[in-house]
Amino acid sequence: MVPALNFPPELLLKAQGIRVAFFDVDGVLTDGGLYFTEHGETIKRFNTLDGHGLKLLQRAGITVAVITGRDSKPLRVRLAALGIEHAVFGTEDKRPAADEILKTLALDWTQAAAMGDDWPDLAVMRRCKLACAPLNAHAQAKALSHYVTQAPGGAGAARALCDLLLVASGQYARLLAESVL
């Protein structure tokens, strides 16, 4: 099967060598809406395309890390189901959290990508080799990004970054072939 994706060569070059991808949650892995039950519990809607992309990144040897300003049981359940081990919850100061994850992984900023949608994500995005934003991100996040997806947050934006990283790493065709055998 022939891969159906095409990325500009300069973007593929920028995405080469990425070993860790940082993701925000609200507005990136979700649509950014906050849903509350009648008992005041927060619920979130996640996209399965995004989830599969995150699992594919892990299969390709790229670490997925989540840094989010909120914390909730549904989020923790979803990340556990995806096998995501590196997550920091409830922090608006995301750069120190990313620094700590990089230190744990013995990586540096030149090996990192980040996807964020608003001001709290900018400090991480600014330092990474590859910064990305969903289509519906704040203008400042989009202006800082090397890649703005055609999909909005919670509707395939994270998958678009995953696909870019898989193509740039040379893993996309192999993983695709394995899935259609």
N, C-alpha and C positions, 0 to 999 in steps of 0.2 A: 504494500500500500504506500502510495506517495504522500508525504506530509503536505497538508493543505495550507500551511502558514508561510507567510513571507514577511520578513522584517527588513528595514533598511540596513545595509552593511555597517554603517557607522554605529547604529544602535546595537547590533550584534557584537561588534568589537567592544563597546562599552560594557556589555553584559558578560563578557568572557571572564573567567576566573572568579566568579562569585561563588562563595562557599556558605554564606548565611544570608537569609532573607528575613528582614524584620517587617512585621505587619501590624498595623493598628487594627482595632476591631470595629468600633462604631463608625460607619461611613466607608469602611473598606471591606471587612468581612461581613458586615451587615449593611442595610440600606441607610443606617444612621438614625432611623426612627427609634423612639423609646416606647415600648409597649408595656402597659401595666395591667395586671389582673385586678379584679375587684378587691383582692386582699393586699394590694400594693406590691406584689411580686413583679419583678422585671422579667419579661420574656423577650427572646430575640429570634429573628428569622435568619437562617444561614442558607447559602446557596450550595447545592451539591456539586455543581461544576467547580466552584472555588475549593471545596473540600477535597475533591479528587485531585485537583492540581497541587494542593499542598502535600498530599500523600505521594504524588509522582515526584515532587521535588525531593522528598526524603528518600525515595527509592533511587534517585540519581545521585545521592550523596550530598545534597545541599540541605543544610540545617534550616528548619523553619523556626522562627522565634516570634513571639507575640508580646507586644508591650501596649498596655491599654490603661486608660484613665479610669475605667470602671471595673467592677468585679461582680460576678453573678454566678449562681449555680449553673444556669443553662450554658454559660460560656465555658465554665470549667468542664462540664460534661462533654461539650462539643470538642474542645481541645484534646481531652483524654481519648475520645473516640478516634480522633485523627492521629493519635500518637505523638502529639506535640509536647515535648518535654521542657522546652525553654520558654517560659512565660512569666511576665511580671504584670501583676494586677494592681489597679487602684493608684496609678502614679501619673501625675501631669508632667513631672520632670523626667522625661523619657531618656535623655542622653546618658545619665549615669547608669540607668538600667541596661542600655545597650552596651556601654563600656564594660559593665560587669559580665554580660553574656559573651562579648568578644574575648575578654580575658579568660573566661572559663573554657572557651573553645580554642584558645591559643590562635586567634585570628586577629586581623586588624581591619580598619575601615576600608582599605583598598580591596577587600574581599567581601564586602557587604553591599546588599541592596536594601532599599526600604520603600514601603508603600504607605503613604499617609494622606490624609485629606484636609487637615486643618492645622492651625498654629501650633498646638502641642506636639505635632509630629515634625516640625521644621528642623529642629536641632539635630535630630537623627538623620533626616533626609539630606541635610546640607553636608554632612560628613561622609556619607556613603559614596561609594564609587558610582552607584546607579540609584537615582531617585525616581520614584514613580508615583502617580496619583490617578485615582479613578476619574472618570468623566465629570462627575458631579462634585468634585473637590472644590474647596475654597480657591479663589483666584491665586492667592499667594503660594499655595501648595503646587498648583499647576505651573506657575511661573518658575518654580525651583526645580521642577521635574525634567528629567531627560526623556521620559516617556509618560504620556497621558493616554490611558486606555480609552477605547471606544465604548466600553461598558461602564455603567455606574457602579458604585460600591454596593456590595450585596447582590449583584446581578452579573457576576462574571469578571469583574475587574481584577480580583486576585488571580483568577485563572489565567488571564491575559499575561500578567507578569510571570506566572509559573511557566507558561508556554514559551515566553521569550527566553527565560533562563534555561529551559530544557533545550531549546534550539541552539542557543549560544554555547552550551556545554557539550553539544554533540550527542546528547542522550535522547532527544525527542524521537528520532526514527527507531531506535532500539526499543524504547518503551512502547511505542505505537505497534511495532511488529509483534512484541510479546503479548499485547492485549487482543490482537486479532487472530492469534494462532488457534 
